[in-house]
Amino acid sequence: MSIPSLSDALRLRAAIAKDQTAHWRRIFWDPAPSKREAQRREYLWFWWRCTVLFAELSFRSLTIPAERSFARGR
């Protein structure tokens, strides 16, 4: 078993977060049995969206220096 590279790990993290965001977004629009459950769904929807954002930013910050060095011919 090999350990994935950092870029693979960040890509996987973003994919999981996107899937969870879609899941909680679908559940958010279903009727909730209580106000507390509705608030929980909304919270998890936003939390996973933030996780997607930061995973994508982490991946971009990892790839931008590599792209710059490639453009310079190194």
FILUMPA-229266 format. One record per atom (N, C-alpha, C): x, y negated, z negated; atom name. Coordinates in Angstrom, 1 decimal. Atoms other than C-alpha are relative to their C-alpha. Example, Ala and Ser with C-alpha at 12.3 -4.5 7.8 and 13.67 -1.06 7.14 Angstrom:
! FILUMPA-229266
<rec><c1>0.9</c1><c2>1.2</c2><c3>0.0</c3><at>N</at></rec>
<rec><c1>12.3</c1><c2>4.5</c2><c3>-7.8</c3><at>CA</at></rec>
<rec><c1>0.9</c1><c2>-1.2</c2><c3>0.0</c3><at>C</at></rec>
<rec><c1>-0.9</c1><c2>1.1</c2><c3>0.0</c3><at>N</at></rec>
<rec><c1>13.7</c1><c2>1.1</c2><c3>-7.1</c3><at>CA</at></rec>
<rec><c1>-0.8</c1><c2>-1.1</c2><c3>-0.8</c3><at>C</at></rec>
END
This chain:
! FILUMPA-229266
<rec><c1>0.8</c1><c2>1.2</c2><c3>0.0</c3><at>N</at></rec>
<rec><c1>0.0</c1><c2>0.0</c2><c3>0.0</c3><at>CA</at></rec>
<rec><c1>0.9</c1><c2>-1.2</c2><c3>0.0</c3><at>C</at></rec>
<rec><c1>-0.8</c1><c2>1.2</c2><c3>-0.1</c3><at>N</at></rec>
<rec><c1>1.4</c1><c2>-3.3</c2><c3>1.0</c3><at>CA</at></rec>
<rec><c1>-0.7</c1><c2>-1.2</c2><c3>-0.5</c3><at>C</at></rec>
<rec><c1>0.6</c1><c2>1.2</c2><c3>0.5</c3><at>N</at></rec>
<rec><c1>0.8</c1><c2>-6.7</c2><c3>-0.5</c3><at>CA</at></rec>
<rec><c1>-0.2</c1><c2>-1.0</c2><c3>1.1</c3><at>C</at></rec>
<rec><c1>0.2</c1><c2>0.9</c2><c3>-1.2</c3><at>N</at></rec>
<rec><c1>-0.8</c1><c2>-9.2</c2><c3>1.9</c3><at>CA</at></rec>
<rec><c1>0.8</c1><c2>-1.3</c2><c3>-0.2</c3><at>C</at></rec>
<rec><c1>-0.7</c1><c2>1.2</c2><c3>0.0</c3><at>N</at></rec>
<rec><c1>1.0</c1><c2>-12.3</c2><c3>2.8</c3><at>CA</at></rec>
<rec><c1>-0.9</c1><c2>-1.1</c2><c3>-0.7</c3><at>C</at></rec>
<rec><c1>0.8</c1><c2>1.1</c2><c3>0.6</c3><at>N</at></rec>
<rec><c1>-0.1</c1><c2>-15.6</c2><c3>1.2</c3><at>CA</at></rec>
<rec><c1>-1.0</c1><c2>-0.5</c2><c3>0.9</c3><at>C</at></rec>
<rec><c1>1.0</c1><c2>0.5</c2><c3>-0.9</c3><at>N</at></rec>
<rec><c1>-1.8</c1><c2>-16.8</c2><c3>4.3</c3><at>CA</at></rec>
<rec><c1>-1.2</c1><c2>1.0</c2><c3>0.2</c3><at>C</at></rec>
<rec><c1>1.1</c1><c2>-1.0</c2><c3>-0.1</c3><at>N</at></rec>
<rec><c1>-3.7</c1><c2>-13.5</c2><c3>4.6</c3><at>CA</at></rec>
<rec><c1>-0.9</c1><c2>0.0</c2><c3>-1.3</c3><at>C</at></rec>
<rec><c1>0.7</c1><c2>0.1</c2><c3>1.3</c3><at>N</at></rec>
<rec><c1>-4.7</c1><c2>-13.8</c2><c3>0.9</c3><at>CA</at></rec>
<rec><c1>-1.0</c1><c2>-1.2</c2><c3>0.0</c3><at>C</at></rec>
<rec><c1>0.9</c1><c2>1.3</c2><c3>0.0</c3><at>N</at></rec>
<rec><c1>-6.0</c1><c2>-17.4</c2><c3>1.4</c3><at>CA</at></rec>
<rec><c1>-1.1</c1><c2>0.2</c2><c3>1.0</c3><at>C</at></rec>
<rec><c1>1.0</c1><c2>-0.2</c2><c3>-1.0</c3><at>N</at></rec>
<rec><c1>-7.8</c1><c2>-16.4</c2><c3>4.6</c3><at>CA</at></rec>
<rec><c1>-1.1</c1><c2>1.0</c2><c3>-0.6</c3><at>C</at></rec>
<rec><c1>1.0</c1><c2>-0.9</c2><c3>0.6</c3><at>N</at></rec>
<rec><c1>-9.5</c1><c2>-13.5</c2><c3>2.7</c3><at>CA</at></rec>
<rec><c1>-0.8</c1><c2>-0.7</c2><c3>-1.1</c3><at>C</at></rec>
<rec><c1>0.7</c1><c2>0.8</c2><c3>1.0</c3><at>N</at></rec>
<rec><c1>-10.4</c1><c2>-15.8</c2><c3>-0.2</c3><at>CA</at></rec>
<rec><c1>-1.1</c1><c2>-0.9</c2><c3>0.6</c3><at>C</at></rec>
<rec><c1>0.9</c1><c2>0.8</c2><c3>-0.7</c3><at>N</at></rec>
<rec><c1>-12.0</c1><c2>-18.2</c2><c3>2.2</c3><at>CA</at></rec>
<rec><c1>-1.2</c1><c2>0.8</c2><c3>0.6</c3><at>C</at></rec>
<rec><c1>1.1</c1><c2>-0.9</c2><c3>-0.6</c3><at>N</at></rec>
<rec><c1>-14.0</c1><c2>-15.4</c2><c3>3.9</c3><at>CA</at></rec>
<rec><c1>-1.0</c1><c2>0.4</c2><c3>-1.0</c3><at>C</at></rec>
<rec><c1>0.9</c1><c2>-0.5</c2><c3>1.1</c3><at>N</at></rec>
<rec><c1>-15.3</c1><c2>-14.1</c2><c3>0.6</c3><at>CA</at></rec>
<rec><c1>-0.9</c1><c2>-1.2</c2><c3>-0.5</c3><at>C</at></rec>
<rec><c1>0.7</c1><c2>1.1</c2><c3>0.5</c3><at>N</at></rec>
<rec><c1>-16.3</c1><c2>-17.6</c2><c3>-0.5</c3><at>CA</at></rec>
<rec><c1>-1.1</c1><c2>-0.4</c2><c3>1.0</c3><at>C</at></rec>
<rec><c1>1.0</c1><c2>0.3</c2><c3>-1.0</c3><at>N</at></rec>
<rec><c1>-18.1</c1><c2>-18.3</c2><c3>2.8</c3><at>CA</at></rec>
<rec><c1>-1.2</c1><c2>1.0</c2><c3>-0.1</c3><at>C</at></rec>
<rec><c1>1.0</c1><c2>-1.0</c2><c3>0.1</c3><at>N</at></rec>
<rec><c1>-20.0</c1><c2>-15.1</c2><c3>2.4</c3><at>CA</at></rec>
<rec><c1>-0.9</c1><c2>-0.2</c2><c3>-1.2</c3><at>C</at></rec>
<rec><c1>0.7</c1><c2>0.3</c2><c3>1.3</c3><at>N</at></rec>
<rec><c1>-21.0</c1><c2>-15.9</c2><c3>-1.2</c3><at>CA</at></rec>
<rec><c1>-0.8</c1><c2>-1.3</c2><c3>0.2</c3><at>C</at></rec>
<rec><c1>0.7</c1><c2>1.3</c2><c3>-0.2</c3><at>N</at></rec>
<rec><c1>-22.0</c1><c2>-19.5</c2><c3>-0.2</c3><at>CA</at></rec>
<rec><c1>-1.3</c1><c2>0.3</c2><c3>0.8</c3><at>C</at></rec>
<rec><c1>1.2</c1><c2>-0.3</c2><c3>-0.8</c3><at>N</at></rec>
<rec><c1>-24.4</c1><c2>-18.1</c2><c3>2.5</c3><at>CA</at></rec>
<rec><c1>-1.0</c1><c2>0.8</c2><c3>-0.9</c3><at>C</at></rec>
<rec><c1>0.8</c1><c2>-0.8</c2><c3>0.8</c3><at>N</at></rec>
<rec><c1>-25.7</c1><c2>-15.6</c2><c3>0.0</c3><at>CA</at></rec>
<rec><c1>-0.8</c1><c2>-0.8</c2><c3>-1.0</c3><at>C</at></rec>
<rec><c1>0.7</c1><c2>0.8</c2><c3>1.0</c3><at>N</at></rec>
<rec><c1>-26.5</c1><c2>-18.1</c2><c3>-2.7</c3><at>CA</at></rec>
<rec><c1>-0.9</c1><c2>-1.1</c2><c3>0.7</c3><at>C</at></rec>
<rec><c1>0.9</c1><c2>0.9</c2><c3>-0.7</c3><at>N</at></rec>
<rec><c1>-27.9</c1><c2>-20.6</c2><c3>-0.1</c3><at>CA</at></rec>
<rec><c1>-1.3</c1><c2>0.7</c2><c3>0.3</c3><at>C</at></rec>
<rec><c1>1.2</c1><c2>-0.8</c2><c3>-0.3</c3><at>N</at></rec>
<rec><c1>-30.4</c1><c2>-17.9</c2><c3>1.0</c3><at>CA</at></rec>
<rec><c1>-0.8</c1><c2>0.2</c2><c3>-1.3</c3><at>C</at></rec>
<rec><c1>0.7</c1><c2>-0.2</c2><c3>1.3</c3><at>N</at></rec>
<rec><c1>-31.3</c1><c2>-17.1</c2><c3>-2.6</c3><at>CA</at></rec>
<rec><c1>-0.6</c1><c2>-1.3</c2><c3>-0.6</c3><at>C</at></rec>
<rec><c1>0.4</c1><c2>1.3</c2><c3>0.5</c3><at>N</at></rec>
<rec><c1>-31.6</c1><c2>-20.8</c2><c3>-3.5</c3><at>CA</at></rec>
<rec><c1>-1.4</c1><c2>-0.4</c2><c3>0.5</c3><at>C</at></rec>
<rec><c1>1.3</c1><c2>0.4</c2><c3>-0.6</c3><at>N</at></rec>
<rec><c1>-34.6</c1><c2>-21.2</c2><c3>-1.2</c3><at>CA</at></rec>
<rec><c1>-1.1</c1><c2>1.0</c2><c3>-0.3</c3><at>C</at></rec>
<rec><c1>1.0</c1><c2>-0.9</c2><c3>0.4</c3><at>N</at></rec>
<rec><c1>-36.4</c1><c2>-18.2</c2><c3>-2.5</c3><at>CA</at></rec>
<rec><c1>-0.7</c1><c2>-0.5</c2><c3>-1.3</c3><at>C</at></rec>
<rec><c1>0.7</c1><c2>0.4</c2><c3>1.2</c3><at>N</at></rec>
<rec><c1>-39.0</c1><c2>-18.9</c2><c3>-5.3</c3><at>CA</at></rec>
<rec><c1>0.7</c1><c2>0.6</c2><c3>-1.2</c3><at>C</at></rec>
<rec><c1>-0.7</c1><c2>-0.5</c2><c3>1.2</c3><at>N</at></rec>
<rec><c1>-37.2</c1><c2>-18.7</c2><c3>-8.7</c3><at>CA</at></rec>
<rec><c1>-1.1</c1><c2>0.2</c2><c3>-1.1</c3><at>C</at></rec>
<rec><c1>0.9</c1><c2>-0.3</c2><c3>1.1</c3><at>N</at></rec>
<rec><c1>-39.0</c1><c2>-17.2</c2><c3>-11.7</c3><at>CA</at></rec>
<rec><c1>0.0</c1><c2>-1.1</c2><c3>-1.1</c3><at>C</at></rec>
<rec><c1>0.0</c1><c2>1.1</c2><c3>1.0</c3><at>N</at></rec>
<rec><c1>-37.9</c1><c2>-20.1</c2><c3>-13.9</c3><at>CA</at></rec>
<rec><c1>0.9</c1><c2>-1.1</c2><c3>0.5</c3><at>C</at></rec>
<rec><c1>-0.8</c1><c2>1.2</c2><c3>-0.3</c3><at>N</at></rec>
<rec><c1>-36.3</c1><c2>-23.5</c2><c3>-13.8</c3><at>CA</at></rec>
<rec><c1>1.5</c1><c2>0.3</c2><c3>-0.3</c3><at>C</at></rec>
<rec><c1>-1.3</c1><c2>-0.4</c2><c3>0.4</c3><at>N</at></rec>
<rec><c1>-33.2</c1><c2>-22.1</c2><c3>-15.5</c3><at>CA</at></rec>
<rec><c1>0.7</c1><c2>0.8</c2><c3>1.2</c3><at>C</at></rec>
<rec><c1>-0.5</c1><c2>-0.8</c2><c3>-1.1</c3><at>N</at></rec>
<rec><c1>-32.8</c1><c2>-19.5</c2><c3>-12.7</c3><at>CA</at></rec>
<rec><c1>0.3</c1><c2>-0.9</c2><c3>1.3</c3><at>C</at></rec>
<rec><c1>-0.2</c1><c2>0.9</c2><c3>-1.2</c3><at>N</at></rec>
<rec><c1>-33.2</c1><c2>-22.2</c2><c3>-10.0</c3><at>CA</at></rec>
<rec><c1>1.2</c1><c2>-0.9</c2><c3>-0.2</c3><at>C</at></rec>
<rec><c1>-1.2</c1><c2>0.8</c2><c3>0.3</c3><at>N</at></rec>
<rec><c1>-30.5</c1><c2>-24.3</c2><c3>-11.7</c3><at>CA</at></rec>
<rec><c1>1.2</c1><c2>0.9</c2><c3>0.2</c3><at>C</at></rec>
<rec><c1>-1.1</c1><c2>-0.9</c2><c3>-0.1</c3><at>N</at></rec>
<rec><c1>-28.2</c1><c2>-21.3</c2><c3>-11.9</c3><at>CA</at></rec>
<rec><c1>0.3</c1><c2>0.3</c2><c3>1.5</c3><at>C</at></rec>
<rec><c1>-0.2</c1><c2>-0.2</c2><c3>-1.5</c3><at>N</at></rec>
<rec><c1>-28.7</c1><c2>-20.6</c2><c3>-8.1</c3><at>CA</at></rec>
<rec><c1>0.6</c1><c2>-1.2</c2><c3>0.6</c3><at>C</at></rec>
<rec><c1>-0.6</c1><c2>1.2</c2><c3>-0.6</c3><at>N</at></rec>
<rec><c1>-28.0</c1><c2>-24.2</c2><c3>-7.2</c3><at>CA</at></rec>
<rec><c1>1.4</c1><c2>-0.2</c2><c3>-0.4</c3><at>C</at></rec>
<rec><c1>-1.4</c1><c2>0.1</c2><c3>0.5</c3><at>N</at></rec>
<rec><c1>-24.9</c1><c2>-24.2</c2><c3>-9.4</c3><at>CA</at></rec>
<rec><c1>0.9</c1><c2>0.9</c2><c3>0.7</c3><at>C</at></rec>
<rec><c1>-0.9</c1><c2>-1.0</c2><c3>-0.7</c3><at>N</at></rec>
<rec><c1>-23.5</c1><c2>-21.0</c2><c3>-7.8</c3><at>CA</at></rec>
<rec><c1>0.2</c1><c2>-0.4</c2><c3>1.5</c3><at>C</at></rec>
<rec><c1>-0.1</c1><c2>0.4</c2><c3>-1.4</c3><at>N</at></rec>
<rec><c1>-24.3</c1><c2>-22.3</c2><c3>-4.3</c3><at>CA</at></rec>
<rec><c1>1.1</c1><c2>-1.1</c2><c3>0.1</c3><at>C</at></rec>
<rec><c1>-1.0</c1><c2>1.1</c2><c3>-0.1</c3><at>N</at></rec>
<rec><c1>-22.3</c1><c2>-25.5</c2><c3>-4.9</c3><at>CA</at></rec>
<rec><c1>1.4</c1><c2>0.5</c2><c3>-0.5</c3><at>C</at></rec>
<rec><c1>-1.3</c1><c2>-0.5</c2><c3>0.4</c3><at>N</at></rec>
<rec><c1>-19.5</c1><c2>-23.6</c2><c3>-6.8</c3><at>CA</at></rec>
<rec><c1>0.7</c1><c2>0.7</c2><c3>1.1</c3><at>C</at></rec>
<rec><c1>-0.6</c1><c2>-0.8</c2><c3>-1.0</c3><at>N</at></rec>
<rec><c1>-18.9</c1><c2>-21.2</c2><c3>-4.0</c3><at>CA</at></rec>
<rec><c1>0.4</c1><c2>-0.9</c2><c3>1.2</c3><at>C</at></rec>
<rec><c1>-0.3</c1><c2>0.9</c2><c3>-1.1</c3><at>N</at></rec>
<rec><c1>-19.0</c1><c2>-24.1</c2><c3>-1.4</c3><at>CA</at></rec>
<rec><c1>1.3</c1><c2>-0.7</c2><c3>-0.4</c3><at>C</at></rec>
<rec><c1>-1.3</c1><c2>0.7</c2><c3>0.4</c3><at>N</at></rec>
<rec><c1>-16.2</c1><c2>-25.9</c2><c3>-3.4</c3><at>CA</at></rec>
<rec><c1>1.1</c1><c2>1.0</c2><c3>0.1</c3><at>C</at></rec>
<rec><c1>-1.0</c1><c2>-1.0</c2><c3>-0.1</c3><at>N</at></rec>
<rec><c1>-14.3</c1><c2>-22.6</c2><c3>-3.5</c3><at>CA</at></rec>
<rec><c1>0.4</c1><c2>0.1</c2><c3>1.5</c3><at>C</at></rec>
<rec><c1>-0.3</c1><c2>-0.1</c2><c3>-1.4</c3><at>N</at></rec>
<rec><c1>-14.5</c1><c2>-22.4</c2><c3>0.3</c3><at>CA</at></rec>
<rec><c1>0.8</c1><c2>-1.2</c2><c3>0.4</c3><at>C</at></rec>
<rec><c1>-0.8</c1><c2>1.2</c2><c3>-0.3</c3><at>N</at></rec>
<rec><c1>-13.3</c1><c2>-26.0</c2><c3>0.6</c3><at>CA</at></rec>
<rec><c1>1.4</c1><c2>0.1</c2><c3>-0.4</c3><at>C</at></rec>
<rec><c1>-1.4</c1><c2>-0.1</c2><c3>0.5</c3><at>N</at></rec>
<rec><c1>-10.3</c1><c2>-25.5</c2><c3>-1.6</c3><at>CA</at></rec>
<rec><c1>0.8</c1><c2>1.1</c2><c3>0.6</c3><at>C</at></rec>
<rec><c1>-0.7</c1><c2>-1.1</c2><c3>-0.7</c3><at>N</at></rec>
<rec><c1>-9.4</c1><c2>-22.2</c2><c3>0.0</c3><at>CA</at></rec>
<rec><c1>0.5</c1><c2>-0.4</c2><c3>1.4</c3><at>C</at></rec>
<rec><c1>-0.4</c1><c2>0.5</c2><c3>-1.3</c3><at>N</at></rec>
<rec><c1>-9.4</c1><c2>-23.8</c2><c3>3.4</c3><at>CA</at></rec>
<rec><c1>1.0</c1><c2>-1.1</c2><c3>-0.1</c3><at>C</at></rec>
<rec><c1>-1.0</c1><c2>1.0</c2><c3>0.1</c3><at>N</at></rec>
<rec><c1>-7.4</c1><c2>-26.8</c2><c3>2.2</c3><at>CA</at></rec>
<rec><c1>1.4</c1><c2>0.7</c2><c3>-0.4</c3><at>C</at></rec>
<rec><c1>-1.3</c1><c2>-0.7</c2><c3>0.4</c3><at>N</at></rec>
<rec><c1>-4.8</c1><c2>-24.4</c2><c3>0.6</c3><at>CA</at></rec>
<rec><c1>0.6</c1><c2>0.7</c2><c3>1.3</c3><at>C</at></rec>
<rec><c1>-0.5</c1><c2>-0.6</c2><c3>-1.2</c3><at>N</at></rec>
<rec><c1>-4.6</c1><c2>-22.5</c2><c3>3.9</c3><at>CA</at></rec>
<rec><c1>0.6</c1><c2>-1.0</c2><c3>1.0</c3><at>C</at></rec>
<rec><c1>-0.5</c1><c2>1.1</c2><c3>-0.9</c3><at>N</at></rec>
<rec><c1>-4.2</c1><c2>-25.7</c2><c3>5.9</c3><at>CA</at></rec>
<rec><c1>1.3</c1><c2>-0.5</c2><c3>-0.5</c3><at>C</at></rec>
<rec><c1>-1.2</c1><c2>0.6</c2><c3>0.5</c3><at>N</at></rec>
<rec><c1>-1.5</c1><c2>-27.0</c2><c3>3.6</c3><at>CA</at></rec>
<rec><c1>1.2</c1><c2>1.0</c2><c3>0.1</c3><at>C</at></rec>
<rec><c1>-1.1</c1><c2>-1.0</c2><c3>-0.3</c3><at>N</at></rec>
<rec><c1>0.4</c1><c2>-23.7</c2><c3>4.1</c3><at>CA</at></rec>
<rec><c1>0.4</c1><c2>0.1</c2><c3>1.4</c3><at>C</at></rec>
<rec><c1>-0.3</c1><c2>-0.1</c2><c3>-1.5</c3><at>N</at></rec>
<rec><c1>0.1</c1><c2>-23.7</c2><c3>7.9</c3><at>CA</at></rec>
<rec><c1>0.6</c1><c2>-1.3</c2><c3>0.6</c3><at>C</at></rec>
<rec><c1>-0.5</c1><c2>1.3</c2><c3>-0.6</c3><at>N</at></rec>
<rec><c1>0.8</c1><c2>-27.4</c2><c3>8.6</c3><at>CA</at></rec>
<rec><c1>1.5</c1><c2>-0.1</c2><c3>0.1</c3><at>C</at></rec>
<rec><c1>-1.4</c1><c2>0.1</c2><c3>-0.1</c3><at>N</at></rec>
<rec><c1>4.5</c1><c2>-27.3</c2><c3>7.7</c3><at>CA</at></rec>
<rec><c1>0.6</c1><c2>1.1</c2><c3>1.0</c3><at>C</at></rec>
<rec><c1>-0.4</c1><c2>-1.0</c2><c3>-1.0</c3><at>N</at></rec>
<rec><c1>4.9</c1><c2>-24.1</c2><c3>9.8</c3><at>CA</at></rec>
<rec><c1>-0.2</c1><c2>-0.5</c2><c3>1.4</c3><at>C</at></rec>
<rec><c1>0.3</c1><c2>0.6</c2><c3>-1.3</c3><at>N</at></rec>
<rec><c1>3.2</c1><c2>-25.8</c2><c3>12.7</c3><at>CA</at></rec>
<rec><c1>1.0</c1><c2>-1.1</c2><c3>0.4</c3><at>C</at></rec>
<rec><c1>-1.0</c1><c2>1.1</c2><c3>-0.3</c3><at>N</at></rec>
<rec><c1>5.5</c1><c2>-28.8</c2><c3>12.4</c3><at>CA</at></rec>
<rec><c1>1.3</c1><c2>0.5</c2><c3>0.3</c3><at>C</at></rec>
<rec><c1>-1.3</c1><c2>-0.5</c2><c3>-0.3</c3><at>N</at></rec>
<rec><c1>8.6</c1><c2>-26.8</c2><c3>12.3</c3><at>CA</at></rec>
<rec><c1>0.0</c1><c2>0.7</c2><c3>1.4</c3><at>C</at></rec>
<rec><c1>0.1</c1><c2>-0.6</c2><c3>-1.3</c3><at>N</at></rec>
<rec><c1>7.4</c1><c2>-24.8</c2><c3>15.4</c3><at>CA</at></rec>
<rec><c1>0.1</c1><c2>-1.1</c2><c3>1.1</c3><at>C</at></rec>
<rec><c1>0.1</c1><c2>1.1</c2><c3>-1.0</c3><at>N</at></rec>
<rec><c1>6.7</c1><c2>-28.1</c2><c3>17.2</c3><at>CA</at></rec>
<rec><c1>1.4</c1><c2>-0.6</c2><c3>0.2</c3><at>C</at></rec>
<rec><c1>-1.4</c1><c2>0.6</c2><c3>-0.1</c3><at>N</at></rec>
<rec><c1>10.3</c1><c2>-29.3</c2><c3>16.4</c3><at>CA</at></rec>
<rec><c1>1.0</c1><c2>1.0</c2><c3>0.7</c3><at>C</at></rec>
<rec><c1>-0.9</c1><c2>-1.0</c2><c3>-0.7</c3><at>N</at></rec>
<rec><c1>11.7</c1><c2>-26.0</c2><c3>17.9</c3><at>CA</at></rec>
<rec><c1>0.9</c1><c2>0.7</c2><c3>-1.0</c3><at>C</at></rec>
<rec><c1>-0.8</c1><c2>-0.7</c2><c3>1.0</c3><at>N</at></rec>
<rec><c1>13.0</c1><c2>-24.5</c2><c3>14.7</c3><at>CA</at></rec>
<rec><c1>-0.5</c1><c2>1.4</c2><c3>-0.2</c3><at>C</at></rec>
END
